[in-house]
Amino acid sequence: MRLLLTSDTHLPFRAASLPDALMAAVDDADVVIHAGDWIDEATLDLLAARARRLIGVYGNNDGPALRRRLPEVAFAELEGLRFGVVHETGAATGRERRCAERYPDVEVLVFGHSHIPWDTTLGRLRLLNPGSPTDRRRQPFCTFMTLTVADARVDDVTLHRLPPRR
């Protein structure tokens, strides 16, 4: 199973549209996971229409309309692994321990908020943040992630760096 992870799209404030490379990856993915801060419902509608399966949560910048449509935390079992999705996890210091305590039944936790890509493991918990495809903040590139899941195993985690917008 092929997964695409994205977060913090912040449309239309950080970009006019989602990058072409991200949309191509949506078309290739079996599951698209968005970890919040959509900002507009049009982005949710676009991904919901285009993705084979969409799992998403709202973020701290998402208004009432998105909060009515999305949960704060989402859970799904994919190919024998329990995934959790949340926007915020707090400070980087102690994140792994804090998330392992807060989500004891999750094996992969996808999060956003910081716009900083993250891939760490504590025990059986893997934490993944795909960064942002539209707002790099202090990072050198805008990013998203892809990975594969099979037989209760995560493989081929790839951080995709996007070219600068013109």
Secondary structure, 3 states (H helix, E strand, C coil): CEEEEECCCCCCCCCCCCCHHHHHHHHHCCEEEECCCCCCHHHHHHHHHHCCCEEECCCCCCCHHHHHHCCCEEEEEECCEEEEEECCCCCCCCHHHHHHHHCCCCCEEEECCCCCCEEEEECCEEEEECCCCCCCCCCCCEEEEEEEEECCEEEEEEEEEECCCC
